[in-house]
Amino acid sequence: MGWQFAVVNGRLAEIYFDELKGNKRRLRGHCYVNKKEFKTKQEQKWIAKDIKHNRFSYRKKQYRPLLSDMKGS
């Protein structure tokens, strides 16, 4: 199981996923976080890098990619 930062329903979140065969991933869940909680420069870089590629809508227990490089979400 892996995780990344993402924007889910317009808010910063950590998303959790299972890696499948190839480059495919399946989202398992998310939790909303505050950017203030991550204070180091390295953490801020991770946030900036990840949210460029991961934007999702979550509704009715389903994730829909708005802008994502994750395959098979």
C-alpha positions, 0 to 999 in steps of 0.5 A: 500500500502506498500513499501520496498527496492529492486534492480531493473535492477541492481540499488537500488530502492524503490518498491511499492506494494499492499497486496493481500489476503494471503501472495501475493503482486502485484507490483505497481511501483518503483523509483530509489534512491541513498544509500547516501540519507539514512544516519542512521544505521537503514536505512542502515540495512533496505536496507541490509535486503530488497535487500537480498530478492528482486531483479527484472527485469523491462521491457515492463511494467512487473516485473520479480523476479530474487530473491524474496520472494514476491509472485504473483509479 
